[in-house]
C-alpha cells in the first residue's frame, strides 16, 4: 500500500479462544469497536477513522475468516462461523485490550456479528450503530423477489461446499468486482488491491462462504432460541437510500422486533456508506455515541 490509511494506529495480533485476530488500534477516548462487512476488511473504516480517533479509542479488527485474521476450520453445523463465535472473538479482543464496556459501530456482516455481541454480551455493549442491514432472521423471513435479485449472493454462498468456493476461486477478482460493479469507483486502487489480496486466498473464500451458511442455519437457530430477548442497549440503524435493504424492507420496523430502543434513518448513498458518505456516517456516529441523538 502506498500510504498507511490509519496513521498513528498500532497494528496488533491478538489470540482469542477460537482465532487469531489482526486489528488496528488508535485514538483517545471511550472505546469504539468498528466491524467491517463482506467481502472487505477493517480498511473500510479508513475514511472516518482519523476523525473518530479524535474522540474515541478505535479498535478496527478483521473478523475471523476475513483479511489477515485466522481462518479456523469449520464444522458440519457451521458453528465456527456462527455470529456467536465471531462475537465471542470480539468480546475477548476488547477484554484483552482492557475495555470492559464499549460502543460498537458495524457494517453488513460485521453488524450481524455486532447484533449477536449485543445479545450475548449485553452487559458490555453500551450502544450499537449498524450500517445497511436489518436483522438476518427477519430479512430471510420477509425476502421478496426484488431482494433475492439484488442480494443473489445470499442464496449462492449458502450452497453446500465446494460449489461456491470452486466457482469463485476460478476468478476471485472478477467475482469481487462484479457483485456491485458500479461501486468500484469508491475504492482507491491501493485499497482495492489490498481487498483483493485478502479475498483471493482460498481459505478466505471458504471461510466467508461459511459465514453465510451459518447465517442461514445456526444463527437463525440461535435467534429462535432467544425467544423474546431483545437488544437492551440503544440502537442506531442507518441505511443507504439507494440500496436494496431500504427498498425491500422497513428497516426500523424489523429492528424494533429485535431491539428495545431503536432510531435511525437513510443516508444518501448505497451499500458502502462508510466509503461513500464518510462524513455523514462519522457525524451520525459521533452524535449517537456522545449524545444518543440520531
C-alpha positions as CSV (number, residue, x, y, z in Angstrom):
1,X,0.0,0.0,0.0
2,X,1.3,3.5,-0.9
3,X,0.3,5.2,2.4
4,X,-0.9,3.9,5.7
5,X,-4.6,4.8,5.9
6,X,-4.5,4.6,9.7
7,X,-1.7,6.9,10.7
8,X,-0.6,6.6,14.3
9,X,-2.6,3.4,14.8
10,X,-1.0,0.3,16.3
11,X,-1.1,-3.0,14.4
12,X,-1.8,-5.9,16.7
13,X,-2.4,-9.7,16.5
14,X,-4.5,-11.0,19.4
15,X,-5.3,-14.6,20.1
16,X,-8.9,-15.4,21.2
17,X,-10.1,-18.8,22.3
18,X,-11.1,-19.5,18.7
19,X,-8.9,-17.5,16.3
20,X,-6.0,-15.1,15.9
21,X,-7.4,-11.6,15.2
22,X,-5.5,-8.9,13.3
23,X,-6.5,-5.3,14.2
24,X,-5.6,-1.7,14.2
25,X,-6.0,0.4,17.4
26,X,-5.7,4.2,17.8
27,X,-7.2,7.3,19.1
28,X,-8.2,8.7,22.5
29,X,-11.4,8.5,24.5
30,X,-14.1,5.9,25.1
31,X,-13.6,2.6,23.3
32,X,-15.4,2.2,20.0
33,X,-15.2,-1.2,18.2
34,X,-15.7,-0.9,14.4
35,X,-16.6,-4.1,12.5
36,X,-16.4,-4.4,8.7
37,X,-18.6,-6.2,6.2
38,X,-18.3,-8.7,3.3
39,X,-16.0,-9.0,1.3
40,X,-13.9,-6.4,2.9
41,X,-11.6,-5.8,5.9
42,X,-11.0,-3.2,8.5
43,X,-9.8,-0.9,5.7
44,X,-13.4,0.0,5.1
45,X,-13.1,2.5,8.0
46,X,-10.2,4.4,6.6
47,X,-12.1,7.5,5.7
48,X,-13.7,8.0,9.1
49,X,-11.2,6.5,11.5
50,X,-8.9,9.6,11.7
51,X,-11.8,11.8,12.6
52,X,-13.4,9.4,15.1
53,X,-10.0,8.8,16.7
54,X,-10.1,12.4,17.9
55,X,-13.0,11.4,20.3
56,X,-12.7,7.6,20.7
57,X,-10.2,4.9,21.1
58,X,-10.9,2.9,18.0
59,X,-10.5,-0.9,17.6
60,X,-10.7,-2.0,14.0
61,X,-10.3,-5.7,13.6
62,X,-10.5,-8.1,10.7
63,X,-13.3,-10.6,11.6
64,X,-12.3,-14.3,11.7
65,X,-12.2,-15.6,8.2
66,X,-11.5,-12.2,6.7
67,X,-8.5,-10.1,5.9
68,X,-5.4,-11.1,7.8
69,X,-7.2,-12.8,10.7
70,X,-7.2,-16.5,11.1
71,X,-9.5,-18.8,9.1
72,X,-10.2,-21.7,11.6
73,X,-11.6,-25.0,10.2
74,X,-15.3,-25.1,10.1
75,X,-17.8,-27.9,11.1
76,X,-20.9,-29.5,9.6
77,X,-23.1,-27.2,11.6
78,X,-21.0,-24.1,10.6
79,X,-20.7,-23.2,14.3
80,X,-17.1,-21.9,14.0
81,X,-18.5,-19.1,11.7
82,X,-21.7,-18.5,13.7
83,X,-22.2,-14.9,14.7
84,X,-22.0,-16.3,18.3
85,X,-18.4,-17.5,17.7
86,X,-17.4,-14.3,15.9
87,X,-19.0,-12.1,18.6
88,X,-17.0,-14.1,21.2
89,X,-13.8,-13.2,19.4
90,X,-14.7,-9.5,19.6
91,X,-15.6,-9.7,23.3
92,X,-12.3,-11.4,24.0
93,X,-10.4,-8.9,21.9
94,X,-11.9,-6.0,23.9
95,X,-11.2,-7.7,27.2
96,X,-7.5,-8.2,26.1
97,X,-7.3,-4.5,25.4
98,X,-8.7,-3.6,28.8
99,X,-12.1,-2.4,27.6
100,X,-14.9,-3.8,29.9
101,X,-17.6,-1.8,28.2
102,X,-17.6,-0.2,24.8
103,X,-19.6,1.2,21.8
104,X,-19.9,-0.7,18.6
105,X,-20.3,0.6,15.0
106,X,-20.7,-2.0,12.3
107,X,-21.4,-2.6,8.7
108,X,-23.0,-5.5,6.8
109,X,-21.7,-8.9,8.1
110,X,-19.9,-7.1,10.9
111,X,-23.2,-5.6,12.0
112,X,-24.7,-9.2,12.2
113,X,-21.8,-10.1,14.5
114,X,-22.5,-6.9,16.5
115,X,-26.2,-7.9,16.8
116,X,-25.2,-11.2,18.4
117,X,-22.5,-9.4,20.5
118,X,-25.1,-7.1,21.9
119,X,-27.3,-10.1,22.8
120,X,-24.7,-12.4,24.2
121,X,-22.6,-9.7,26.0
122,X,-25.4,-7.2,26.8
123,X,-23.6,-6.0,29.9
124,X,-20.6,-4.8,27.8
125,X,-22.1,-3.1,24.7
126,X,-23.1,0.4,25.6
127,X,-24.6,1.4,22.2
128,X,-24.8,-0.2,18.8
129,X,-24.9,1.5,15.4
130,X,-25.5,-0.5,12.2
131,X,-24.9,0.3,8.6
132,X,-27.2,-1.0,5.8
133,X,-28.7,-4.1,7.4
134,X,-31.8,-5.4,9.1
135,X,-31.8,-8.5,11.3
136,X,-30.8,-11.6,9.5
137,X,-33.7,-13.9,10.5
138,X,-36.3,-11.3,9.6
139,X,-34.6,-10.5,6.3
140,X,-34.8,-14.2,5.3
141,X,-38.3,-14.4,6.6
142,X,-39.5,-11.4,4.6
143,X,-37.4,-11.8,1.5
144,X,-39.0,-10.8,-1.8
145,X,-38.2,-11.5,-5.4
146,X,-36.6,-8.0,-5.6
147,X,-34.4,-8.7,-2.6
148,X,-33.3,-12.1,-4.0
149,X,-32.3,-10.5,-7.3
150,X,-30.4,-7.7,-5.6
151,X,-28.8,-10.0,-2.9
152,X,-28.4,-13.1,-5.0
153,X,-25.1,-13.9,-3.2
154,X,-27.0,-14.6,0.0
155,X,-28.5,-17.7,-1.8
156,X,-25.4,-18.6,-3.8
157,X,-22.9,-18.6,-0.9
158,X,-25.0,-20.9,1.3
159,X,-24.9,-23.7,-1.2
160,X,-23.0,-26.8,0.0
161,X,-19.2,-26.7,-0.3
162,X,-17.4,-26.7,-2.5
163,X,-19.8,-25.4,-5.2
164,X,-19.5,-21.6,-4.5
165,X,-15.8,-21.9,-3.4
166,X,-14.8,-23.5,-6.7
167,X,-16.8,-21.1,-8.8
168,X,-15.5,-18.0,-7.1
169,X,-12.0,-19.5,-7.0
170,X,-11.8,-19.6,-10.8
171,X,-11.6,-15.8,-10.9
172,X,-11.9,-14.2,-7.4
173,X,-11.1,-10.7,-8.8
174,X,-14.0,-10.9,-11.3
175,X,-16.4,-12.1,-8.6
176,X,-15.3,-9.4,-6.1
177,X,-15.7,-6.6,-8.7
178,X,-18.9,-7.8,-10.3
179,X,-21.0,-8.1,-7.2
180,X,-21.6,-4.3,-7.2
181,X,-19.6,-3.2,-10.2
182,X,-20.9,0.4,-10.0
183,X,-19.4,0.8,-6.6
184,X,-15.8,0.0,-7.7
185,X,-15.1,3.7,-8.1
186,X,-15.4,4.1,-4.3
187,X,-12.2,2.2,-3.7
188,X,-8.8,3.7,-4.3
189,X,-6.5,1.5,-6.4
190,X,-4.3,0.5,-3.5
191,X,-7.3,-0.2,-1.2
192,X,-8.9,-2.4,-3.9
193,X,-5.6,-4.2,-4.4
194,X,-5.5,-4.9,-0.6
195,X,-9.1,-6.1,-0.6
196,X,-8.3,-8.4,-3.5
197,X,-5.1,-9.7,-1.9
198,X,-7.0,-10.9,1.1
199,X,-10.0,-12.3,-0.8
200,X,-8.0,-14.3,-3.3
201,X,-6.9,-16.7,-0.6
202,X,-8.8,-20.0,-0.9
203,X,-9.2,-20.1,2.9
204,X,-10.8,-16.7,2.9
205,X,-13.2,-17.7,0.1
206,X,-14.2,-20.8,2.1
207,X,-14.5,-19.0,5.4
208,X,-16.7,-16.3,4.0
209,X,-19.0,-18.8,2.5
210,X,-19.2,-20.4,5.9
211,X,-20.2,-17.1,7.4
212,X,-23.2,-17.0,5.1
213,X,-24.0,-20.7,5.6
214,X,-24.0,-20.1,9.3
215,X,-26.3,-17.1,8.9
216,X,-28.9,-19.2,7.2
217,X,-28.8,-22.0,9.7
218,X,-27.2,-21.9,13.1
219,X,-27.5,-18.2,13.5
220,X,-31.3,-18.4,13.0
221,X,-31.4,-21.3,15.4
222,X,-29.7,-19.1,18.0
223,X,-32.1,-16.3,17.3
224,X,-35.1,-18.6,17.7
225,X,-33.6,-19.9,21.0
226,X,-33.5,-16.3,22.3
227,X,-37.3,-16.3,22.4
228,X,-38.4,-12.8,23.1
229,X,-35.0,-11.5,24.2
230,X,-34.1,-8.2,22.6
231,X,-31.1,-5.9,22.4
232,X,-31.1,-3.8,25.6
233,X,-28.8,-1.0,24.6
234,X,-29.8,1.9,22.3
235,X,-29.5,1.0,18.6
236,X,-29.0,3.4,15.7
237,X,-29.8,1.9,12.2
238,X,-28.5,3.7,9.2
239,X,-29.0,2.5,5.6
240,X,-28.5,3.7,2.0
241,X,-31.5,5.2,0.4
242,X,-30.2,3.9,-2.9
243,X,-29.6,0.4,-1.7
244,X,-31.7,-2.8,-1.6
245,X,-32.1,-3.0,2.1
246,X,-34.1,0.2,2.4
247,X,-36.1,-0.6,-0.8
248,X,-37.0,-4.1,0.2
249,X,-37.6,-3.8,3.9
250,X,-38.9,-1.5,6.6
251,X,-35.6,-1.3,8.4
252,X,-36.7,0.3,11.6
253,X,-39.8,-1.9,11.9
254,X,-37.6,-5.1,11.6
255,X,-35.1,-3.7,14.2
256,X,-37.9,-2.9,16.6
257,X,-38.8,-6.6,16.6
258,X,-35.3,-7.3,17.9
259,X,-34.3,-4.3,20.0
260,X,-36.0,-2.2,22.7
261,X,-34.6,1.3,21.8
262,X,-34.3,1.9,18.0
263,X,-33.8,5.1,16.0
264,X,-32.4,5.7,12.6
265,X,-32.7,7.0,9.0
266,X,-31.5,6.6,5.5
267,X,-28.4,8.3,4.2
268,X,-27.9,9.5,0.6
269,X,-25.8,6.6,-0.7
270,X,-25.8,2.9,-1.5
271,X,-24.4,-0.1,0.4
272,X,-20.8,1.1,1.2
273,X,-21.8,4.1,3.3
274,X,-18.6,4.5,5.3
275,X,-16.7,4.8,2.0
276,X,-19.4,6.7,0.0
277,X,-20.6,9.3,2.6
278,X,-17.9,9.1,5.3
279,X,-18.6,12.5,6.8
280,X,-22.3,11.7,7.2
281,X,-21.5,8.4,8.9
282,X,-18.9,10.0,11.2
283,X,-21.4,12.8,12.1
284,X,-24.1,10.2,12.9
285,X,-21.8,8.0,14.9
286,X,-20.4,11.0,16.9
287,X,-23.9,12.3,17.7
288,X,-25.2,8.9,18.7
289,X,-22.3,7.7,20.8
290,X,-21.9,11.1,22.6
291,X,-25.5,12.3,23.0
292,X,-27.7,9.4,22.0
293,X,-29.4,11.5,19.2
294,X,-29.9,10.1,15.7
